[in-house]
Amino acid sequence: MWLGGPVKVLNNKGSVIELPNFSELLPKVKSDDGRFSKPKNKISKEQRAELRLKFGGRCAYCGCTLPEKGWHADHVEPVRRDFEMVRAPAGSRVTHQARSTGKVMHPELHAIENLFPACAPCNLFKGALSVEGMRKEISRQVERARAYSVNFRTAERFGLIEVTEKPIVFWFEMYQATPK
């Protein structure tokens, strides 16, 4: 219930539907200061420094050089965090949004062996995808850009962009295949 009544919205077919009250279904996990937060099982500075050099100081996915600060420790197999649907702030373009409860679904995956160094753009793009899921999503980018971006289509039409079909190979795959 929201403000004493069910939340009703229009779906993409124009029908009115009632949204479930997720806050009653999911437990709320709050930090000491009352905010929702990530688990506190961080890696040490030494582990982080070692992780950064795991693939020659480069992002495990795109291969860009990682700076000393500003890179992410990515969970190769995602730990997945629980969430709840909450009412969006007034003035938002949506009625509801997902908010993390802070509860980790697979805490056993939060291990140094399951971490890869990643640049922020690659880690944010990967999100909760598996490595193969990320590979598949990257392979769809050209068709998405062609379908939804007039800028892409124009640049392609004028020969500024030339699309090449090739397999998606991540840096860590090339790095591991190289004799040391």
PyRosetta script that sets phi, psi and omega in degrees:
from pyrosetta import init, pose_from_sequence

init()
pose = pose_from_sequence("MWLGGPVKVLNNKGSVIELPNFSELLPKVKSDDGRFSKPKNKISKEQRAELRLKFGGRCAYCGCTLPEKGWHADHVEPVRRDFEMVRAPAGSRVTHQARSTGKVMHPELHAIENLFPACAPCNLFKGALSVEGMRKEISRQVERARAYSVNFRTAERFGLIEVTEKPIVFWFEMYQATPK")
pose.set_psi(1, 141.8)
pose.set_omega(1, 176.4)
pose.set_phi(2, -125.7)
pose.set_psi(2, 120.2)
pose.set_omega(2, -177.5)
pose.set_phi(3, 53.7)
pose.set_psi(3, 41.9)
pose.set_omega(3, 175.1)
pose.set_phi(4, 85.9)
pose.set_psi(4, 0.2)
pose.set_omega(4, -179.5)
pose.set_phi(5, -148.9)
pose.set_psi(5, 166.4)
pose.set_omega(5, 179.2)
pose.set_phi(6, -69.3)
pose.set_psi(6, 152.3)
pose.set_omega(6, 178.0)
pose.set_phi(7, -90.3)
pose.set_psi(7, 122.6)
pose.set_omega(7, 179.8)
pose.set_phi(8, -116.4)
pose.set_psi(8, 135.9)
pose.set_omega(8, -180.0)
pose.set_phi(9, -136.8)
pose.set_psi(9, 165.5)
pose.set_omega(9, 174.2)
pose.set_phi(10, -89.4)
pose.set_psi(10, 132.6)
pose.set_omega(10, 174.5)
pose.set_phi(11, -86.4)
pose.set_psi(11, -177.8)
pose.set_omega(11, -175.2)
pose.set_phi(12, -70.3)
pose.set_psi(12, -7.5)
pose.set_omega(12, 176.7)
pose.set_phi(13, -100.7)
pose.set_psi(13, 3.2)
pose.set_omega(13, 178.3)
pose.set_phi(14, 86.5)
pose.set_psi(14, 5.0)
pose.set_omega(14, 179.0)
pose.set_phi(15, -89.0)
pose.set_psi(15, 147.0)
pose.set_omega(15, 176.8)
pose.set_phi(16, -82.6)
pose.set_psi(16, 127.3)
pose.set_omega(16, 177.2)
pose.set_phi(17, -125.9)
pose.set_psi(17, 154.9)
pose.set_omega(17, 178.1)
pose.set_phi(18, -101.2)
pose.set_psi(18, 126.4)
pose.set_omega(18, 179.6)
pose.set_phi(19, -79.3)
pose.set_psi(19, 141.2)
pose.set_omega(19, 176.4)
pose.set_phi(20, -68.4)
pose.set_psi(20, 154.0)
pose.set_omega(20, 178.1)
pose.set_phi(21, -90.5)
pose.set_psi(21, 90.7)
pose.set_omega(21, -175.8)
pose.set_phi(22, -65.8)
pose.set_psi(22, -26.9)
pose.set_omega(22, -177.1)
pose.set_phi(23, -64.4)
pose.set_psi(23, -23.3)
pose.set_omega(23, 176.7)
pose.set_phi(24, -82.2)
pose.set_psi(24, -22.8)
pose.set_omega(24, -176.8)
pose.set_phi(25, -87.0)
pose.set_psi(25, -32.0)
pose.set_omega(25, -173.3)
pose.set_phi(26, -108.8)
pose.set_psi(26, 137.7)
pose.set_omega(26, 177.1)
pose.set_phi(27, -70.2)
pose.set_psi(27, 145.6)
pose.set_omega(27, 178.4)
pose.set_phi(28, -94.9)
pose.set_psi(28, 129.0)
pose.set_omega(28, 178.8)
pose.set_phi(29, -118.1)
pose.set_psi(29, 117.0)
pose.set_omega(29, -178.8)
pose.set_phi(30, -120.7)
pose.set_psi(30, 152.3)
pose.set_omega(30, 176.2)
pose.set_phi(31, -80.1)
pose.set_psi(31, 178.5)
pose.set_omega(31, -178.4)
pose.set_phi(32, -60.0)
pose.set_psi(32, -31.2)
pose.set_omega(32, -178.3)
pose.set_phi(33, -87.9)
pose.set_psi(33, 6.4)
pose.set_omega(33, 175.8)
pose.set_phi(34, 89.1)
pose.set_psi(34, -0.9)
pose.set_omega(34, 179.8)
pose.set_phi(35, -98.1)
pose.set_psi(35, 159.4)
pose.set_omega(35, 174.4)
pose.set_phi(36, -79.9)
pose.set_psi(36, 137.0)
pose.set_omega(36, -176.1)
pose.set_phi(37, -145.8)
pose.set_psi(37, 168.4)
pose.set_omega(37, 177.6)
pose.set_phi(38, -78.8)
pose.set_psi(38, 161.1)
pose.set_omega(38, 178.5)
pose.set_phi(39, -62.4)
pose.set_psi(39, 154.6)
pose.set_omega(39, -174.6)
pose.set_phi(40, -94.1)
pose.set_psi(40, 15.0)
pose.set_omega(40, -178.8)
pose.set_phi(41, -89.4)
pose.set_psi(41, 70.7)
pose.set_omega(41, -178.7)
pose.set_phi(42, -82.1)
pose.set_psi(42, 160.3)
pose.set_omega(42, 175.7)
pose.set_phi(43, -86.4)
pose.set_psi(43, 156.1)
pose.set_omega(43, -178.5)
pose.set_phi(44, -73.7)
pose.set_psi(44, 166.0)
pose.set_omega(44, 177.6)
pose.set_phi(45, -60.7)
pose.set_psi(45, -38.2)
pose.set_omega(45, 179.5)
pose.set_phi(46, -66.2)
pose.set_psi(46, -43.7)
pose.set_omega(46, 178.3)
pose.set_phi(47, -63.8)
pose.set_psi(47, -39.5)
pose.set_omega(47, -179.9)
pose.set_phi(48, -64.8)
pose.set_psi(48, -42.7)
pose.set_omega(48, 178.8)
pose.set_phi(49, -63.3)
pose.set_psi(49, -41.0)
pose.set_omega(49, 178.4)
pose.set_phi(50, -67.0)
pose.set_psi(50, -40.9)
pose.set_omega(50, 179.4)
pose.set_phi(51, -62.4)
pose.set_psi(51, -40.9)
pose.set_omega(51, 179.8)
pose.set_phi(52, -57.3)
pose.set_psi(52, -33.8)
pose.set_omega(52, -177.4)
pose.set_phi(53, -91.1)
pose.set_psi(53, 2.8)
pose.set_omega(53, -176.2)
pose.set_phi(54, -54.6)
pose.set_psi(54, -36.9)
pose.set_omega(54, 179.5)
pose.set_phi(55, -122.8)
pose.set_psi(55, 46.5)
pose.set_omega(55, 176.8)
pose.set_phi(56, 72.0)
pose.set_psi(56, 27.0)
pose.set_omega(56, 179.4)
pose.set_phi(57, 75.9)
pose.set_psi(57, 21.9)
pose.set_omega(57, -178.3)
pose.set_phi(58, -120.1)
pose.set_psi(58, 159.1)
pose.set_omega(58, 175.8)
pose.set_phi(59, -62.0)
pose.set_psi(59, 132.8)
pose.set_omega(59, -179.0)
pose.set_phi(60, -62.4)
pose.set_psi(60, -21.5)
pose.set_omega(60, -174.2)
pose.set_phi(61, -101.5)
pose.set_psi(61, -59.7)
pose.set_omega(61, -176.5)
pose.set_phi(62, -93.3)
pose.set_psi(62, -19.9)
pose.set_omega(62, 178.0)
pose.set_phi(63, 87.6)
pose.set_psi(63, 7.1)
pose.set_omega(63, 178.0)
pose.set_phi(64, -68.5)
pose.set_psi(64, 154.0)
pose.set_omega(64, 178.6)
pose.set_phi(65, -69.3)
pose.set_psi(65, 130.9)
pose.set_omega(65, -179.6)
pose.set_phi(66, -87.7)
pose.set_psi(66, 132.6)
pose.set_omega(66, 176.0)
pose.set_phi(67, -72.4)
pose.set_psi(67, 168.8)
pose.set_omega(67, 177.4)
pose.set_phi(68, -59.6)
pose.set_psi(68, -39.9)
pose.set_omega(68, -180.0)
pose.set_phi(69, -127.8)
pose.set_psi(69, 152.3)
pose.set_omega(69, 176.1)
pose.set_phi(70, 102.9)
pose.set_psi(70, -0.2)
pose.set_omega(70, 176.6)
pose.set_phi(71, -98.4)
pose.set_psi(71, 165.6)
pose.set_omega(71, -175.9)
pose.set_phi(72, -112.6)
pose.set_psi(72, 148.8)
pose.set_omega(72, 170.2)
pose.set_phi(73, -94.7)
pose.set_psi(73, 106.2)
pose.set_omega(73, -174.8)
pose.set_phi(74, -91.3)
pose.set_psi(74, 136.9)
pose.set_omega(74, 172.2)
pose.set_phi(75, -79.8)
pose.set_psi(75, 113.3)
pose.set_omega(75, -178.7)
pose.set_phi(76, -58.2)
pose.set_psi(76, -55.2)
pose.set_omega(76, 170.0)
pose.set_phi(77, -93.3)
pose.set_psi(77, 115.7)
pose.set_omega(77, -172.6)
pose.set_phi(78, -61.3)
pose.set_psi(78, 141.2)
pose.set_omega(78, 177.5)
pose.set_phi(79, -78.0)
pose.set_psi(79, -22.7)
pose.set_omega(79, -179.0)
pose.set_phi(80, 54.3)
pose.set_psi(80, 127.0)
pose.set_omega(80, -179.6)
pose.set_phi(81, -110.0)
pose.set_psi(81, 143.1)
pose.set_omega(81, 178.5)
pose.set_phi(82, -71.2)
pose.set_psi(82, 156.3)
pose.set_omega(82, 179.9)
pose.set_phi(83, -145.8)
pose.set_psi(83, 168.1)
pose.set_omega(83, 173.9)
pose.set_phi(84, -133.2)
pose.set_psi(84, 153.6)
pose.set_omega(84, 176.5)
pose.set_phi(85, -91.8)
pose.set_psi(85, 128.3)
pose.set_omega(85, -179.9)
pose.set_phi(86, -127.7)
pose.set_psi(86, 158.1)
pose.set_omega(86, 178.7)
pose.set_phi(87, -64.2)
pose.set_psi(87, 133.5)
pose.set_omega(87, 178.7)
pose.set_phi(88, -74.2)
pose.set_psi(88, 153.7)
pose.set_omega(88, 178.6)
pose.set_phi(89, -60.4)
pose.set_psi(89, 151.0)
pose.set_omega(89, 178.1)
pose.set_phi(90, -55.7)
pose.set_psi(90, 139.2)
pose.set_omega(90, 179.6)
pose.set_phi(91, 90.6)
pose.set_psi(91, -4.8)
pose.set_omega(91, 178.3)
pose.set_phi(92, -73.4)
pose.set_psi(92, 160.9)
pose.set_omega(92, 178.5)
pose.set_phi(93, -82.8)
pose.set_psi(93, -6.1)
pose.set_omega(93, 179.1)
pose.set_phi(94, -125.1)
pose.set_psi(94, 160.8)
pose.set_omega(94, 179.6)
pose.set_phi(95, -88.5)
pose.set_psi(95, -31.0)
pose.set_omega(95, -177.9)
pose.set_phi(96, -136.3)
pose.set_psi(96, 157.9)
pose.set_omega(96, 176.5)
pose.set_phi(97, -144.4)
pose.set_psi(97, 155.2)
pose.set_omega(97, 179.0)
pose.set_phi(98, -82.3)
pose.set_psi(98, 138.3)
pose.set_omega(98, 176.9)
pose.set_phi(99, -132.8)
pose.set_psi(99, 131.0)
pose.set_omega(99, -179.6)
pose.set_phi(100, -64.9)
pose.set_psi(100, 139.3)
pose.set_omega(100, 175.0)
pose.set_phi(101, -87.9)
pose.set_psi(101, -12.9)
pose.set_omega(101, -177.3)
pose.set_phi(102, 93.2)
pose.set_psi(102, -11.7)
pose.set_omega(102, -178.9)
pose.set_phi(103, -79.3)
pose.set_psi(103, 124.9)
pose.set_omega(103, 178.9)
pose.set_phi(104, -87.9)
pose.set_psi(104, 128.9)
pose.set_omega(104, -176.7)
pose.set_phi(105, -75.8)
pose.set_psi(105, -34.0)
pose.set_omega(105, -178.8)
pose.set_phi(106, -129.9)
pose.set_psi(106, 73.3)
pose.set_omega(106, -177.0)
pose.set_phi(107, -61.6)
pose.set_psi(107, -24.4)
pose.set_omega(107, 179.1)
pose.set_phi(108, -64.8)
pose.set_psi(108, -19.1)
pose.set_omega(108, 179.4)
pose.set_phi(109, -84.6)
pose.set_psi(109, -7.7)
pose.set_omega(109, 176.7)
pose.set_phi(110, -85.3)
pose.set_psi(110, 76.6)
pose.set_omega(110, -179.0)
pose.set_phi(111, -136.2)
pose.set_psi(111, 150.2)
pose.set_omega(111, -177.7)
pose.set_phi(112, -57.2)
pose.set_psi(112, -32.2)
pose.set_omega(112, 179.9)
pose.set_phi(113, -67.8)
pose.set_psi(113, -20.7)
pose.set_omega(113, -178.5)
pose.set_phi(114, -100.6)
pose.set_psi(114, 14.5)
pose.set_omega(114, -179.0)
pose.set_phi(115, -110.6)
pose.set_psi(115, 138.9)
pose.set_omega(115, 173.0)
pose.set_phi(116, -123.4)
pose.set_psi(116, 146.3)
pose.set_omega(116, 173.4)
pose.set_phi(117, -75.6)
pose.set_psi(117, 136.0)
pose.set_omega(117, -178.6)
pose.set_phi(118, -143.4)
pose.set_psi(118, 146.6)
pose.set_omega(118, 172.3)
pose.set_phi(119, -70.4)
pose.set_psi(119, 157.4)
pose.set_omega(119, -177.6)
pose.set_phi(120, -58.4)
pose.set_psi(120, -45.7)
pose.set_omega(120, -179.6)
pose.set_phi(121, -59.6)
pose.set_psi(121, -41.8)
pose.set_omega(121, 179.4)
pose.set_phi(122, -66.2)
pose.set_psi(122, -43.7)
pose.set_omega(122, -178.8)
pose.set_phi(123, -66.4)
pose.set_psi(123, -39.7)
pose.set_omega(123, 179.1)
pose.set_phi(124, -68.6)
pose.set_psi(124, -36.5)
pose.set_omega(124, 176.9)
pose.set_phi(125, -66.6)
pose.set_psi(125, -42.7)
pose.set_omega(125, -178.1)
pose.set_phi(126, -66.0)
pose.set_psi(126, -41.4)
pose.set_omega(126, 180.0)
pose.set_phi(127, 52.3)
pose.set_psi(127, -124.5)
pose.set_omega(127, -179.5)
pose.set_phi(128, -98.3)
pose.set_psi(128, 19.5)
pose.set_omega(128, 178.2)
pose.set_phi(129, -78.8)
pose.set_psi(129, 154.7)
pose.set_omega(129, 169.8)
pose.set_phi(130, -77.3)
pose.set_psi(130, 172.5)
pose.set_omega(130, 177.2)
pose.set_phi(131, -60.1)
pose.set_psi(131, -44.0)
pose.set_omega(131, 179.8)
pose.set_phi(132, -68.4)
pose.set_psi(132, -34.9)
pose.set_omega(132, 175.5)
pose.set_phi(133, -63.6)
pose.set_psi(133, -40.7)
pose.set_omega(133, 177.5)
pose.set_phi(134, -64.7)
pose.set_psi(134, -44.0)
pose.set_omega(134, 179.2)
pose.set_phi(135, -57.1)
pose.set_psi(135, -44.7)
pose.set_omega(135, -179.6)
pose.set_phi(136, -63.9)
pose.set_psi(136, -43.4)
pose.set_omega(136, -179.8)
pose.set_phi(137, -65.7)
pose.set_psi(137, -39.0)
pose.set_omega(137, 177.5)
pose.set_phi(138, -63.0)
pose.set_psi(138, -41.4)
pose.set_omega(138, -178.8)
pose.set_phi(139, -64.5)
pose.set_psi(139, -18.9)
pose.set_omega(139, 179.7)
pose.set_phi(140, -90.0)
pose.set_psi(140, -5.1)
pose.set_omega(140, -173.2)
pose.set_phi(141, -64.2)
pose.set_psi(141, -38.5)
pose.set_omega(141, -179.2)
pose.set_phi(142, -64.9)
pose.set_psi(142, -47.8)
pose.set_omega(142, -179.7)
pose.set_phi(143, -63.1)
pose.set_psi(143, -35.9)
pose.set_omega(143, 177.6)
pose.set_phi(144, -67.3)
pose.set_psi(144, -44.7)
pose.set_omega(144, 179.9)
pose.set_phi(145, -62.6)
pose.set_psi(145, -42.3)
pose.set_omega(145, 179.6)
pose.set_phi(146, -63.8)
pose.set_psi(146, -38.9)
pose.set_omega(146, -177.6)
pose.set_phi(147, -75.7)
pose.set_psi(147, -34.6)
pose.set_omega(147, -170.4)
pose.set_phi(148, -116.2)
pose.set_psi(148, -6.8)
pose.set_omega(148, -176.5)
pose.set_phi(149, -118.3)
pose.set_psi(149, 111.1)
pose.set_omega(149, 176.0)
pose.set_phi(150, -64.2)
pose.set_psi(150, -30.9)
pose.set_omega(150, 178.2)
pose.set_phi(151, -63.7)
pose.set_psi(151, -43.6)
pose.set_omega(151, 178.8)
pose.set_phi(152, -63.4)
pose.set_psi(152, -48.0)
pose.set_omega(152, -178.2)
pose.set_phi(153, -61.8)
pose.set_psi(153, -39.4)
pose.set_omega(153, 178.9)
pose.set_phi(154, -66.6)
pose.set_psi(154, -47.4)
pose.set_omega(154, 179.2)
pose.set_phi(155, -61.4)
pose.set_psi(155, -38.5)
pose.set_omega(155, 178.5)
pose.set_phi(156, -67.1)
pose.set_psi(156, -42.4)
pose.set_omega(156, -179.3)
pose.set_phi(157, -62.7)
pose.set_psi(157, -34.9)
pose.set_omega(157, -179.4)
pose.set_phi(158, -92.7)
pose.set_psi(158, 10.7)
pose.set_omega(158, 174.4)
pose.set_phi(159, 77.2)
pose.set_psi(159, 14.2)
pose.set_omega(159, 179.2)
pose.set_phi(160, -80.8)
pose.set_psi(160, -22.3)
pose.set_omega(160, 178.7)
pose.set_phi(161, -125.2)
pose.set_psi(161, 132.0)
pose.set_omega(161, 174.8)
pose.set_phi(162, -123.6)
pose.set_psi(162, 115.6)
pose.set_omega(162, -177.4)
pose.set_phi(163, -81.4)
pose.set_psi(163, 133.5)
pose.set_omega(163, 176.4)
pose.set_phi(164, -118.8)
pose.set_psi(164, 137.0)
pose.set_omega(164, 176.6)
pose.set_phi(165, -88.9)
pose.set_psi(165, 117.3)
pose.set_omega(165, 176.5)
pose.set_phi(166, -155.3)
pose.set_psi(166, 155.5)
pose.set_omega(166, -179.4)
pose.set_phi(167, -68.0)
pose.set_psi(167, 150.5)
pose.set_omega(167, 177.0)
pose.set_phi(168, -85.5)
pose.set_psi(168, 113.3)
pose.set_omega(168, 178.8)
pose.set_phi(169, -118.5)
pose.set_psi(169, 124.2)
pose.set_omega(169, -178.6)
pose.set_phi(170, -83.5)
pose.set_psi(170, 156.8)
pose.set_omega(170, -179.6)
pose.set_phi(171, -57.0)
pose.set_psi(171, -43.4)
pose.set_omega(171, -177.4)
pose.set_phi(172, -62.2)
pose.set_psi(172, -30.3)
pose.set_omega(172, 178.3)
pose.set_phi(173, -70.1)
pose.set_psi(173, -41.3)
pose.set_omega(173, 177.7)
pose.set_phi(174, -69.6)
pose.set_psi(174, -40.9)
pose.set_omega(174, -178.6)
pose.set_phi(175, -63.0)
pose.set_psi(175, -44.4)
pose.set_omega(175, -179.2)
pose.set_phi(176, -69.4)
pose.set_psi(176, -25.6)
pose.set_omega(176, -179.8)
pose.set_phi(177, -83.4)
pose.set_psi(177, -13.3)
pose.set_omega(177, -179.0)
pose.set_phi(178, -83.7)
pose.set_psi(178, 128.4)
pose.set_omega(178, 177.0)
pose.set_phi(179, -64.7)
pose.set_psi(179, 138.9)
pose.set_omega(179, -178.4)
pose.set_phi(180, -93.8)
pose.dump_pdb("model.pdb")
